Amino acid sequence: MSEGDAIRILSWAEFVACPHKLSSLFTKSGGTFIYDEQVVCDLTTPESSNIGLTLQRHQLVLIVQNVDHMAYLMEEFLRKLLLMRVTVIHTEIASRYSVETISILEDDFAVLVNSRHPSIKTRLTDGLKRAATCMSRCEKFCLEFDMSELIGNWYSEQRGAITSCDDIHQVKTRRTRIYVTNHSIYKHCFDCQTKWCFFLCICWLFSAPCYMSYRSFTCVDIYISLQGEIISANHMQDETSRVAVTSQVKGYQAL
């Protein structure tokens, strides 16, 4: 991985077959990945992590036990490359020739984050220092590093998944948020979204303010949006190599 690269992405299938394509730090022997644990922090699965990683709501969560554990996490995050496995779910509604096709495609990617890159390090350091301050004061906190918008925008650009008058695209991501907390993670289901405004406005007005008030009284929420240039380690896979989760066709009369 070049010193100048902030984030590198490779399709997970190709990473499994040829891990060195993501970085020369990775090799494979007998079906097992080999890398220097002093250089890479593996966040792909709870089993492969040695820093207490768990999965909650398809996101990465690190439960902090004490001040020493917080200091250890800071060292891991700031001096190592972060390896993640993220999932992008792409829903496309395409209308052509009076036929509406709905397809849901799921892609997995290996993501390598360079924590020493200036655009990444500044934000990581800021968030971790604020969390460490809360920990030293015995305060409840939840630090969130969010890459969902960054990865979603990259995918949309690579796949041309931009909503137009003919097609509608929706891109969702999993495991693109990293939480460090001694409390509980923030529930983004209460964010003010379009679906709330159109369908559940009254429910949102009653539930969201209560939840946000509860969070402000019981926890310090620290939100950090990670930004940086993404370098594709390979070209996107062909459509035929993706996983088609749902595909259906229905006809209708053109107006």
FILO-467058 format. One record per residue (C-alpha): residue number from 1; residue in three letters; chain; z, y, x. Coordinates in nm, 2 decimals, padded with zeros to 4 digits. Layout:
r resi = NUM resn = ALA chain = A z = Z y = Y x = X
...
END
This chain:
r resi = 1 resn = MET chain = A z = 00.00 y = 00.00 x = 00.00
r resi = 2 resn = SER chain = A z = -00.11 y = 00.33 x = 00.14
r resi = 3 resn = GLU chain = A z = 00.16 y = 00.59 x = 00.22
r resi = 4 resn = GLY chain = A z = -00.03 y = 00.83 x = 00.00
r resi = 5 resn = ASP chain = A z = -00.04 y = 00.61 x = -00.31
r resi = 6 resn = ALA chain = A z = 00.22 y = 00.69 x = -00.57
r resi = 7 resn = ILE chain = A z = 00.15 y = 00.40 x = -00.81
r resi = 8 resn = ARG chain = A z = -00.08 y = 00.10 x = -00.77
r resi = 9 resn = ILE chain = A z = -00.19 y = -00.13 x = -01.06
r resi = 10 resn = LEU chain = A z = -00.35 y = -00.47 x = -01.06
r resi = 11 resn = SER chain = A z = -00.42 y = -00.70 x = -01.35
r resi = 12 resn = TRP chain = A z = -00.14 y = -00.96 x = -01.36
r resi = 13 resn = ALA chain = A z = -00.38 y = -01.25 x = -01.37
r resi = 14 resn = GLU chain = A z = -00.55 y = -01.13 x = -01.05
r resi = 15 resn = PHE chain = A z = -00.21 y = -01.05 x = -00.89
r resi = 16 resn = VAL chain = A z = -00.10 y = -01.41 x = -00.96
r resi = 17 resn = ALA chain = A z = -00.42 y = -01.54 x = -00.80
r resi = 18 resn = CYS chain = A z = -00.44 y = -01.29 x = -00.51
r resi = 19 resn = PRO chain = A z = -00.12 y = -01.10 x = -00.47
r resi = 20 resn = HIS chain = A z = -00.23 y = -00.93 x = -00.15
r resi = 21 resn = LYS chain = A z = -00.48 y = -00.73 x = -00.35
r resi = 22 resn = LEU chain = A z = -00.19 y = -00.52 x = -00.48
r resi = 23 resn = SER chain = A z = -00.05 y = -00.48 x = -00.14
r resi = 24 resn = SER chain = A z = -00.06 y = -00.66 x = 00.20
r resi = 25 resn = LEU chain = A z = 00.32 y = -00.70 x = 00.16
r resi = 26 resn = PHE chain = A z = 00.26 y = -00.98 x = -00.09
r resi = 27 resn = THR chain = A z = 00.14 y = -01.33 x = 00.00
r resi = 28 resn = LYS chain = A z = 00.15 y = -01.66 x = -00.18
r resi = 29 resn = SER chain = A z = 00.25 y = -02.01 x = -00.07
r resi = 30 resn = GLY chain = A z = 00.26 y = -02.32 x = -00.29
r resi = 31 resn = GLY chain = A z = 00.25 y = -02.11 x = -00.60
r resi = 32 resn = THR chain = A z = 00.54 y = -01.89 x = -00.50
r resi = 33 resn = PHE chain = A z = 00.52 y = -01.52 x = -00.42
r resi = 34 resn = ILE chain = A z = 00.64 y = -01.42 x = -00.08
r resi = 35 resn = TYR chain = A z = 00.75 y = -01.07 x = 00.01
r resi = 36 resn = ASP chain = A z = 01.01 y = -00.89 x = 00.22
r resi = 37 resn = GLU chain = A z = 01.32 y = -00.83 x = -00.01
r resi = 38 resn = GLN chain = A z = 01.42 y = -00.55 x = 00.23
r resi = 39 resn = VAL chain = A z = 01.11 y = -00.36 x = 00.13
r resi = 40 resn = VAL chain = A z = 01.04 y = -00.46 x = -00.24
r resi = 41 resn = CYS chain = A z = 01.27 y = -00.45 x = -00.54
r resi = 42 resn = ASP chain = A z = 01.14 y = -00.70 x = -00.79
r resi = 43 resn = LEU chain = A z = 01.18 y = -00.59 x = -01.15
r resi = 44 resn = THR chain = A z = 00.93 y = -00.83 x = -01.30
r resi = 45 resn = THR chain = A z = 01.19 y = -01.06 x = -01.46
r resi = 46 resn = PRO chain = A z = 01.57 y = -01.08 x = -01.49
r resi = 47 resn = GLU chain = A z = 01.55 y = -01.41 x = -01.30
r resi = 48 resn = SER chain = A z = 01.37 y = -01.26 x = -01.00
r resi = 49 resn = SER chain = A z = 01.59 y = -00.96 x = -00.98
r resi = 50 resn = ASN chain = A z = 01.92 y = -00.94 x = -00.77
r resi = 51 resn = ILE chain = A z = 02.05 y = -00.61 x = -00.91
r resi = 52 resn = GLY chain = A z = 02.16 y = -00.72 x = -01.26
r resi = 53 resn = LEU chain = A z = 01.84 y = -00.67 x = -01.46
r resi = 54 resn = THR chain = A z = 01.82 y = -00.75 x = -01.83
r resi = 55 resn = LEU chain = A z = 01.55 y = -00.71 x = -02.10
r resi = 56 resn = GLN chain = A z = 01.64 y = -00.52 x = -02.42
r resi = 57 resn = ARG chain = A z = 01.37 y = -00.43 x = -02.68
r resi = 58 resn = HIS chain = A z = 01.10 y = -00.52 x = -02.42
r resi = 59 resn = GLN chain = A z = 01.24 y = -00.26 x = -02.17
r resi = 60 resn = LEU chain = A z = 01.41 y = -00.30 x = -01.84
r resi = 61 resn = VAL chain = A z = 01.79 y = -00.24 x = -01.85
r resi = 62 resn = LEU chain = A z = 02.04 y = -00.22 x = -01.56
r resi = 63 resn = ILE chain = A z = 02.40 y = -00.22 x = -01.67
r resi = 64 resn = VAL chain = A z = 02.62 y = -00.04 x = -01.41
r resi = 65 resn = GLN chain = A z = 02.96 y = -00.19 x = -01.35
r resi = 66 resn = ASN chain = A z = 03.13 y = 00.06 x = -01.13
r resi = 67 resn = VAL chain = A z = 03.08 y = 00.34 x = -00.87
r resi = 68 resn = ASP chain = A z = 02.99 y = 00.10 x = -00.59
r resi = 69 resn = HIS chain = A z = 02.73 y = -00.07 x = -00.81
r resi = 70 resn = MET chain = A z = 02.58 y = 00.27 x = -00.89
r resi = 71 resn = ALA chain = A z = 02.56 y = 00.35 x = -00.52
r resi = 72 resn = TYR chain = A z = 02.39 y = 00.02 x = -00.45
r resi = 73 resn = LEU chain = A z = 02.13 y = 00.08 x = -00.73
r resi = 74 resn = MET chain = A z = 02.06 y = 00.43 x = -00.58
r resi = 75 resn = GLU chain = A z = 01.99 y = 00.27 x = -00.24
r resi = 76 resn = GLU chain = A z = 01.76 y = 00.00 x = -00.39
r resi = 77 resn = PHE chain = A z = 01.56 y = 00.25 x = -00.60
r resi = 78 resn = LEU chain = A z = 01.52 y = 00.52 x = -00.33
r resi = 79 resn = ARG chain = A z = 01.43 y = 00.31 x = -00.02
r resi = 80 resn = LYS chain = A z = 01.22 y = 00.02 x = -00.17
r resi = 81 resn = LEU chain = A z = 00.89 y = -00.02 x = -00.36
r resi = 82 resn = LEU chain = A z = 00.95 y = -00.11 x = -00.72
r resi = 83 resn = LEU chain = A z = 00.74 y = -00.41 x = -00.85
r resi = 84 resn = MET chain = A z = 00.71 y = -00.42 x = -01.23
r resi = 85 resn = ARG chain = A z = 00.52 y = -00.63 x = -01.48
r resi = 86 resn = VAL chain = A z = 00.41 y = -00.41 x = -01.78
r resi = 87 resn = THR chain = A z = 00.22 y = -00.50 x = -02.10
r resi = 88 resn = VAL chain = A z = -00.03 y = -00.28 x = -02.28
r resi = 89 resn = ILE chain = A z = -00.11 y = -00.36 x = -02.64
r resi = 90 resn = HIS chain = A z = -00.43 y = -00.20 x = -02.75
r resi = 91 resn = THR chain = A z = -00.52 y = -00.18 x = -03.12
r resi = 92 resn = GLU chain = A z = -00.87 y = -00.08 x = -03.20
r resi = 93 resn = ILE chain = A z = -01.02 y = -00.01 x = -03.55
r resi = 94 resn = ALA chain = A z = -01.40 y = 00.01 x = -03.51
r resi = 95 resn = SER chain = A z = -01.62 y = 00.10 x = -03.80
r resi = 96 resn = ARG chain = A z = -01.99 y = 00.03 x = -03.75
r resi = 97 resn = TYR chain = A z = -02.27 y = -00.06 x = -04.00
r resi = 98 resn = SER chain = A z = -02.02 y = -00.06 x = -04.29
r resi = 99 resn = VAL chain = A z = -01.81 y = -00.33 x = -04.13
r resi = 100 resn = GLU chain = A z = -01.46 y = -00.26 x = -04.01
r resi = 101 resn = THR chain = A z = -01.33 y = -00.46 x = -03.72
r resi = 102 resn = ILE chain = A z = -00.97 y = -00.47 x = -03.63
r resi = 103 resn = SER chain = A z = -00.87 y = -00.61 x = -03.29
r resi = 104 resn = ILE chain = A z = -00.54 y = -00.62 x = -03.10
r resi = 105 resn = LEU chain = A z = -00.57 y = -00.69 x = -02.73
r resi = 106 resn = GLU chain = A z = -00.28 y = -00.76 x = -02.49
r resi = 107 resn = ASP chain = A z = -00.30 y = -00.69 x = -02.12
r resi = 108 resn = ASP chain = A z = -00.04 y = -00.76 x = -01.85
r resi = 109 resn = PHE chain = A z = -00.04 y = -00.56 x = -01.52
r resi = 110 resn = ALA chain = A z = 00.14 y = -00.57 x = -01.19
r resi = 111 resn = VAL chain = A z = 00.26 y = -00.22 x = -01.11
r resi = 112 resn = LEU chain = A z = 00.39 y = -00.11 x = -00.77
r resi = 113 resn = VAL chain = A z = 00.58 y = 00.22 x = -00.76
r resi = 114 resn = ASN chain = A z = 00.62 y = 00.39 x = -00.43
r resi = 115 resn = SER chain = A z = 00.97 y = 00.54 x = -00.45
r resi = 116 resn = ARG chain = A z = 00.91 y = 00.74 x = -00.13
r resi = 117 resn = HIS chain = A z = 00.61 y = 00.93 x = -00.26
r resi = 118 resn = PRO chain = A z = 00.70 y = 01.30 x = -00.32
r resi = 119 resn = SER chain = A z = 00.60 y = 01.30 x = -00.69
r resi = 120 resn = ILE chain = A z = 00.81 y = 00.99 x = -00.75
r resi = 121 resn = LYS chain = A z = 01.11 y = 01.04 x = -00.52
r resi = 122 resn = THR chain = A z = 01.20 y = 01.39 x = -00.65
r resi = 123 resn = ARG chain = A z = 01.23 y = 01.26 x = -01.01
r resi = 124 resn = LEU chain = A z = 01.41 y = 00.94 x = -00.91
r resi = 125 resn = THR chain = A z = 01.66 y = 01.12 x = -00.69
r resi = 126 resn = ASP chain = A z = 01.73 y = 01.38 x = -00.96
r resi = 127 resn = GLY chain = A z = 01.80 y = 01.12 x = -01.23
r resi = 128 resn = LEU chain = A z = 02.01 y = 00.89 x = -01.01
r resi = 129 resn = LYS chain = A z = 02.22 y = 01.18 x = -00.88
r resi = 130 resn = ARG chain = A z = 02.30 y = 01.30 x = -01.23
r resi = 131 resn = ALA chain = A z = 02.39 y = 00.95 x = -01.33
r resi = 132 resn = ALA chain = A z = 02.61 y = 00.90 x = -01.03
r resi = 133 resn = THR chain = A z = 02.79 y = 01.22 x = -01.12
r resi = 134 resn = CYS chain = A z = 02.86 y = 01.09 x = -01.47
r resi = 135 resn = MET chain = A z = 02.98 y = 00.76 x = -01.32
r resi = 136 resn = SER chain = A z = 03.22 y = 00.94 x = -01.08
r resi = 137 resn = ARG chain = A z = 03.36 y = 01.13 x = -01.38
r resi = 138 resn = CYS chain = A z = 03.41 y = 00.81 x = -01.58
r resi = 139 resn = GLU chain = A z = 03.16 y = 00.94 x = -01.84
r resi = 140 resn = LYS chain = A z = 02.93 y = 00.72 x = -02.05
r resi = 141 resn = PHE chain = A z = 02.56 y = 00.78 x = -01.96
r resi = 142 resn = CYS chain = A z = 02.22 y = 00.64 x = -02.01
r resi = 143 resn = LEU chain = A z = 01.95 y = 00.72 x = -01.75
r resi = 144 resn = GLU chain = A z = 01.59 y = 00.65 x = -01.86
r resi = 145 resn = PHE chain = A z = 01.29 y = 00.65 x = -01.63
r resi = 146 resn = ASP chain = A z = 00.99 y = 00.65 x = -01.86
r resi = 147 resn = MET chain = A z = 00.63 y = 00.55 x = -01.75
r resi = 148 resn = SER chain = A z = 00.50 y = 00.47 x = -02.10
r resi = 149 resn = GLU chain = A z = 00.29 y = 00.78 x = -02.14
r resi = 150 resn = LEU chain = A z = 00.16 y = 00.77 x = -01.78
r resi = 151 resn = ILE chain = A z = 00.05 y = 00.40 x = -01.81
r resi = 152 resn = GLY chain = A z = -00.08 y = 00.45 x = -02.16
r resi = 153 resn = ASN chain = A z = -00.30 y = 00.74 x = -02.06
r resi = 154 resn = TRP chain = A z = -00.43 y = 00.55 x = -01.76
r resi = 155 resn = TYR chain = A z = -00.52 y = 00.25 x = -01.97
r resi = 156 resn = SER chain = A z = -00.69 y = 00.47 x = -02.23
r resi = 157 resn = GLU chain = A z = -00.90 y = 00.64 x = -01.97
r resi = 158 resn = GLN chain = A z = -00.99 y = 00.31 x = -01.80
r resi = 159 resn = ARG chain = A z = -01.08 y = 00.14 x = -02.12
r resi = 160 resn = GLY chain = A z = -01.23 y = 00.44 x = -02.30
r resi = 161 resn = ALA chain = A z = -00.96 y = 00.39 x = -02.57
r resi = 162 resn = ILE chain = A z = -00.98 y = 00.75 x = -02.69
r resi = 163 resn = THR chain = A z = -00.98 y = 00.80 x = -03.07
r resi = 164 resn = SER chain = A z = -01.31 y = 00.93 x = -03.20
r resi = 165 resn = CYS chain = A z = -01.46 y = 00.99 x = -03.54
r resi = 166 resn = ASP chain = A z = -01.60 y = 00.63 x = -03.54
r resi = 167 resn = ASP chain = A z = -01.31 y = 00.44 x = -03.38
r resi = 168 resn = ILE chain = A z = -00.93 y = 00.46 x = -03.39
r resi = 169 resn = HIS chain = A z = -00.73 y = 00.34 x = -03.09
r resi = 170 resn = GLN chain = A z = -00.36 y = 00.29 x = -03.05
r resi = 171 resn = VAL chain = A z = -00.20 y = 00.20 x = -02.72
r resi = 172 resn = LYS chain = A z = 00.16 y = 00.07 x = -02.69
r resi = 173 resn = THR chain = A z = 00.34 y = -00.04 x = -02.38
r resi = 174 resn = ARG chain = A z = 00.63 y = -00.28 x = -02.29
r resi = 175 resn = ARG chain = A z = 00.86 y = -00.28 x = -01.99
r resi = 176 resn = THR chain = A z = 00.75 y = 00.07 x = -01.89
r resi = 177 resn = ARG chain = A z = 01.10 y = 00.22 x = -01.93
r resi = 178 resn = ILE chain = A z = 01.38 y = 00.15 x = -01.68
r resi = 179 resn = TYR chain = A z = 01.73 y = 00.22 x = -01.81
r resi = 180 resn = VAL chain = A z = 02.04 y = 00.25 x = -01.59
r resi = 181 resn = THR chain = A z = 02.35 y = 00.28 x = -01.81
r resi = 182 resn = ASN chain = A z = 02.72 y = 00.20 x = -01.85
r resi = 183 resn = HIS chain = A z = 02.69 y = 00.24 x = -02.23
r resi = 184 resn = SER chain = A z = 02.38 y = 00.15 x = -02.44
r resi = 185 resn = ILE chain = A z = 02.01 y = 00.24 x = -02.42
r resi = 186 resn = TYR chain = A z = 01.86 y = 00.52 x = -02.63
r resi = 187 resn = LYS chain = A z = 01.68 y = 00.41 x = -02.95
r resi = 188 resn = HIS chain = A z = 01.34 y = 00.57 x = -02.96
r resi = 189 resn = CYS chain = A z = 01.28 y = 00.45 x = -03.31
r resi = 190 resn = PHE chain = A z = 01.45 y = 00.77 x = -03.42
r resi = 191 resn = ASP chain = A z = 01.21 y = 00.99 x = -03.24
r resi = 192 resn = CYS chain = A z = 01.02 y = 01.22 x = -03.48
r resi = 193 resn = GLN chain = A z = 00.69 y = 01.03 x = -03.51
r resi = 194 resn = THR chain = A z = 00.39 y = 01.06 x = -03.74
r resi = 195 resn = LYS chain = A z = 00.49 y = 00.75 x = -03.94
r resi = 196 resn = TRP chain = A z = 00.83 y = 00.91 x = -04.01
r resi = 197 resn = CYS chain = A z = 00.67 y = 01.23 x = -04.14
r resi = 198 resn = PHE chain = A z = 00.42 y = 01.06 x = -04.37
r resi = 199 resn = PHE chain = A z = 00.61 y = 00.76 x = -04.50
r resi = 200 resn = LEU chain = A z = 00.98 y = 00.78 x = -04.43
r resi = 201 resn = CYS chain = A z = 01.06 y = 01.15 x = -04.41
r resi = 202 resn = ILE chain = A z = 01.37 y = 01.13 x = -04.63
r resi = 203 resn = CYS chain = A z = 01.51 y = 00.83 x = -04.44
r resi = 204 resn = TRP chain = A z = 01.45 y = 01.01 x = -04.11
r resi = 205 resn = LEU chain = A z = 01.63 y = 01.32 x = -04.23
r resi = 206 resn = PHE chain = A z = 01.94 y = 01.11 x = -04.32
r resi = 207 resn = SER chain = A z = 01.94 y = 00.87 x = -04.02
r resi = 208 resn = ALA chain = A z = 01.81 y = 01.05 x = -03.71
r resi = 209 resn = PRO chain = A z = 02.05 y = 01.35 x = -03.71
r resi = 210 resn = CYS chain = A z = 02.34 y = 01.11 x = -03.75
r resi = 211 resn = TYR chain = A z = 02.23 y = 00.90 x = -03.46
r resi = 212 resn = MET chain = A z = 02.15 y = 01.19 x = -03.23
r resi = 213 resn = SER chain = A z = 02.50 y = 01.34 x = -03.31
r resi = 214 resn = TYR chain = A z = 02.66 y = 01.01 x = -03.23
r resi = 215 resn = ARG chain = A z = 02.47 y = 00.99 x = -02.89
r resi = 216 resn = SER chain = A z = 02.57 y = 01.35 x = -02.80
r resi = 217 resn = PHE chain = A z = 02.94 y = 01.28 x = -02.86
r resi = 218 resn = THR chain = A z = 02.96 y = 00.94 x = -02.69
r resi = 219 resn = CYS chain = A z = 02.70 y = 00.94 x = -02.41
r resi = 220 resn = VAL chain = A z = 02.51 y = 01.16 x = -02.17
r resi = 221 resn = ASP chain = A z = 02.14 y = 01.08 x = -02.21
r resi = 222 resn = ILE chain = A z = 01.93 y = 01.16 x = -01.90
r resi = 223 resn = TYR chain = A z = 01.56 y = 01.14 x = -01.95
r resi = 224 resn = ILE chain = A z = 01.32 y = 01.14 x = -01.66
r resi = 225 resn = SER chain = A z = 00.94 y = 01.11 x = -01.71
r resi = 226 resn = LEU chain = A z = 00.79 y = 00.96 x = -01.40
r resi = 227 resn = GLN chain = A z = 00.46 y = 01.12 x = -01.30
r resi = 228 resn = GLY chain = A z = 00.22 y = 01.03 x = -01.02
r resi = 229 resn = GLU chain = A z = -00.14 y = 00.94 x = -00.95
r resi = 230 resn = ILE chain = A z = -00.23 y = 00.58 x = -01.04
r resi = 231 resn = ILE chain = A z = -00.46 y = 00.39 x = -00.81
r resi = 232 resn = SER chain = A z = -00.64 y = 00.09 x = -00.96
r resi = 233 resn = ALA chain = A z = -00.63 y = -00.21 x = -00.72
r resi = 234 resn = ASN chain = A z = -00.93 y = -00.36 x = -00.90
r resi = 235 resn = HIS chain = A z = -01.16 y = -00.28 x = -01.19
r resi = 236 resn = MET chain = A z = -01.04 y = -00.35 x = -01.54
r resi = 237 resn = GLN chain = A z = -01.10 y = -00.71 x = -01.66
r resi = 238 resn = ASP chain = A z = -01.40 y = -00.78 x = -01.89
r resi = 239 resn = GLU chain = A z = -01.32 y = -00.79 x = -02.26
r resi = 240 resn = THR chain = A z = -01.38 y = -01.17 x = -02.27
r resi = 241 resn = SER chain = A z = -01.09 y = -01.22 x = -02.02
r resi = 242 resn = ARG chain = A z = -00.83 y = -01.05 x = -02.23
r resi = 243 resn = VAL chain = A z = -00.60 y = -01.21 x = -02.48
r resi = 244 resn = ALA chain = A z = -00.72 y = -01.15 x = -02.84
r resi = 245 resn = VAL chain = A z = -00.41 y = -01.16 x = -03.04
r resi = 246 resn = THR chain = A z = -00.56 y = -01.06 x = -03.38
r resi = 247 resn = SER chain = A z = -00.92 y = -01.01 x = -03.48
r resi = 248 resn = GLN chain = A z = -01.04 y = -00.98 x = -03.84
r resi = 249 resn = VAL chain = A z = -01.35 y = -00.84 x = -04.01
r resi = 250 resn = LYS chain = A z = -01.38 y = -00.71 x = -04.36
r resi = 251 resn = GLY chain = A z = -01.67 y = -00.56 x = -04.55
r resi = 252 resn = TYR chain = A z = -01.68 y = -00.26 x = -04.77
r resi = 253 resn = GLN chain = A z = -01.93 y = -00.04 x = -04.95
r resi = 254 resn = ALA chain = A z = -02.03 y = 00.27 x = -04.76
r resi = 255 resn = LEU chain = A z = -01.97 y = 00.59 x = -04.95
END
